[in-house]
Structures are given as structure tokens and as C-alpha cells.
Amino acid sequence: MNIDIRKDGNSVTLTLAGRLDTSTSAQAAADIDSALSAVGADCHLTCDVEQMNYISSSGLRILLSLAKRYKDFRITEAQPAVYEVLETTGFTKMMPVERALRRLSVEGCEVIGVGGVGTVYRLDGDTIIKVFRDGTTLDEVRREITMSKEAFVLGMPTAISFDVVRVGERYGLVYELLDAVTLSTCVARQPERLDEFARKYAELFRQMHAIRVPQGSCVPNAIERERQQILHTRRYFPQESIDLMLQIVDAIPQANRLLHLDLQTKNAMVQHDELMLIDMGEVAYGHPMLDLGHAYSAMVSLVGDYERIVGMPRQTGQALWRRAIDYYLAGLPAGVAARRRAQIEVIACVRNFSWLALSDSFPETVIDQCRKLLDERVGRRKDYLLDVCKTFNEWTL
């Protein structure tokens, strides 16, 4: 039995490798006690058992002892044989126990989408996989699963992940999508159907924005989330710009509508001529203008490699957006529709920069590009942006 310990602040990881049985447990217990002698009982202790291939009752007693000594004790990466023992003996009910994740490779797989927090690949004809960026935690991955299920229950056509996997050192979510392609791919392949796709895109927004998120739902507040993201970007931008972006967001009326918050055309899959949502990590509730502002930021004013991220030439994507927003706002008086377009564009000015909070590993070149554009899109337009904010309350639902 090999034992290793790693400390990161108040978090401690104890790695056990080999067989924890009658012949090894006495020495293992002594070695574990020695390794943890300088660790306080209030630490977050994780026992990584990925390399443990057998555990007996004497080994179980060691784990139970650790669970009693450390209130935040948990076991991770349990292989099937070890997990079965832990489940049969009731350990999975007494403490958090995580199975070891299946490992997959995306080598040679087609890339069908690149976003702020990951890349989507087609594994085969039946499945796709979203591979998250380095640094994404398992809790963040599970949040996306939870939001996908919540949106599905509320009535949205949403792809549900059936497996969390490892791709190298990163996490991945596997989705079953038979014969599905992104809306971006459809537009690129059949530009003559641009108007039809724009109408479907607009209807997807309208369908989602008609859904009221009930009180007590696990879906978070979109404005609170947006504020957190803006504050996270203080490392990149001056406080004056941060304050202006917060002022814009705080002017958005409160509402309880379901929002995707990253619904660019690579996050809508076309299956049997119907649209289905993927990439649900940012789902929240709030006012539709926030959702549309986020989409405008991606489809019209994106900072970065547009064709790689959105999946079509910028000119085509912008044309699609213009038609889609015309359909979304259809039936409104011309003056009202014009004000709503302005409101959406103002919110996009925030999203153009707050999206940097989605990851701490964006290339420095992208961050520099955002810094250069901040004054042009926000700083120099402060008076105009704040004047438009005064009209936000006119957008009633």
C-alpha cells in the first residue's frame, strides 16, 4: 500500500494506492496517522482511491475512522470493484463517495463548437462530448447537468448528458444526439435557408422566454450572476469601467423568465428539423433583454475569432441575427422595436467583457484585445449607454 499526501491551503488530498487488506491495514493506518499528524480536524480531507484495487473490512475501518475525525471527509475516484464494496457496506450513504470516471479520447474527433468554457466534439454518429477547459471543477460540470435537467422539466427541448467522463486531465459531458448538427452548420451548408433558420432561432428564444421559473427552483438569478462575473474581471479593467458595467446591469428590471445566456448558433442543435439546446452551464432566470444581449454579443459584436467560435462568417452570422431579432420583435410599433434593439446592444457591451470571467485561462492576446476595445465600446459611450438604461423599465413582460 502506497500513501501520498498533498496540501493546498485548508484542503488535503490523501492518495491510497494498492491493496488495503488485512496484511497491509495496520501499517497503512500508522502511515496515514503519521502523514496527517500536522493536519487540523477542520481541514477538507479528500481520499483519492483511484489506484486502490482492493479493500477489505480492515481497510473500511480505516476510512470510517477518518470520516469520524474529519467532518468534510470524502472519497473520490473509486474504481468499480472498490465502489461496489463501499456501496454494499453503506459507505455511500454515510459519506460522499465518487466513482472513478470513464476515460475517453477526442483525438481525431470533429470539432463542432468552441466556447468560453470548453470545446464540443462529435464522438460518433450518435454522441457528442463537451470537454471543459482546464481548471473546471466537477461541481461546475454537475451544475451544467442540473441546469439541463431543470430546463428540460420546465419545457425546453434540451439535450441531457448521460455520462461525466475524463478526457486527459479535463472533464467531459457526453450527450446522445442522433443525426444532430449545430444551427451554425445548417446555415453554413444552406445559406439559401437563412430566413427559415432565423425564424426558428427567434422562436427558440420566444419559447424559452415564455417560461416562468417558479420560486424555489435551483435556477439562479441572472443579474446576481452577471454582477459576479463583472466583479471577477476587476483584474483586467479599471474600476471606473467596472462601475459603469455594474450600473448598466443594475438597471435591468427583475423578472422570472428562463434564460440560456449563451445561445449563439453553435449552442442550438438541429435534430429532425427541430432546435435543441446544449451548453446549459449559464442558465438562469431574469429579464429576456439580458439573454438577447448575451446572444447579440456573440452573434454581432464578438471579441475573438468569429468563424471559429460561431461557425460561420461574421457577415452571415450578423445577417442571421438581424432577421432573427426582427422575428422576435414582430408586431411591436417601429419606435418600440428600435428602443429594444438599442437596449439589447447596450447589454451586449457588458457581455463583450464580462465573459472573461468564465475562465482564468484565456490567452493574453484575447484579454489585450478586450482591453483595447473597452474604451471604444463602453468608456467613450458612457452618456449614451446610461441614457438607454433609463428606458429599460419600458420593456414590460
C-alpha positions, 0 to 999 in steps of 0.5 A: 500500500502506497500513501501520498499526501498533498496540501493546498491551503485548508484542503488535503488530498490523501492518495491510497494506492494498492491493496488495503487488506488485512496484511497491509491495514495496520501499517497503512493506518500508522502511515496515514496517522503519521502523514496527517499528524500536522493536519487540523480536524477542520481541514477538507480531507479528500481520499483519492482511491483511484489506484486502490484495487482492493479493500477489505473490512480492515481497510473500511475501518480505516476510512470510517475512522477518518470520516469520524475525525474529519467532518468534510471527509470524502472519497473520490475516484473509486474504481468499480470493484472498490465502489461496489464494496463501499456501496454494499457496506453503506459507505455511500450513504454515510459519506460522499463517495465518487466513482472513478470516471470513464476515460475517453479520447477526442483525438481525431474527433470533429470539432463542432463548437468552441466556447468560453468554457470548453470545446464540443466534439462529435464522438460518433454518429450518435454522441457528442462530448463537451470537454471543459477547459482546464481548471473546471471543477466537477461541481461546475460540470454537475451544475451544467447537468442540473441546469439541463435537467431543470430546463428540460422539466420546465419545457425546453427541448434540451439535450441531457448528458448521460455520462461525466467522463475524463478526457486527459486531465479535463472533464467531459459531458457526453450527450446522445444526439442522433443525426444532430448538427449545430444551427451554425452548420445548417446555415453554413451548408444552406445559406439559401435557408437563412430566413427559415433558420432565423425564424426558428432561432427567434422562436427558440428564444420566444419559447424559452422566454415564455417560461416562468421559473417558479420560486424555489427552483435551483435556477439562479438569478441572472443579474446576481450572476452577471454582477459576479462575473463583472466583479471577477474581471476587476483584474483586467479593467479599471474600476471606473469601467467596472462601475459603469458595467455594474450600473448598466446591469443594475438597471435591468428590471427583475423578472422570472423568465428562463434564460440560456445566456449563451445561445449563439448558433453553435449552442442550438442543435438541429435534430429532425428539423427541430432546435435543441439546446446544449451548453446549459452551464449559464442558465438562469432566470431574469429579464429576456433583454439580458439573454438577447444581449448575451446572444447579440454579443456573440452573434454581432459584436464578438471579441475573438475569432468569429468563424471559429467560435460561431461557425460561420462568417461574421457577415452571415452570422450578423445577417442571421441575427438581424432577421432573427431579432426582427422575428422576435420583435414582430408586431411591436410599433417601429419606435418600440422595436428600435428602443429594444434593439438599442437596449439589447446592444447596450447589454451586449457591451457588458457581455463583450467583457464580462465573459472573461470571467468564465475562465482564468485561462484565456490567452493574453492576446484575447484579454489585450484585445478586450482591453483595447476595445473597452474604451471604444465600446463602453468608456467613450459611450458612457452618456449614451449607454446610461441614457438607454438604461433609463428606458429599460423599465419600458420593456414590460413582460 
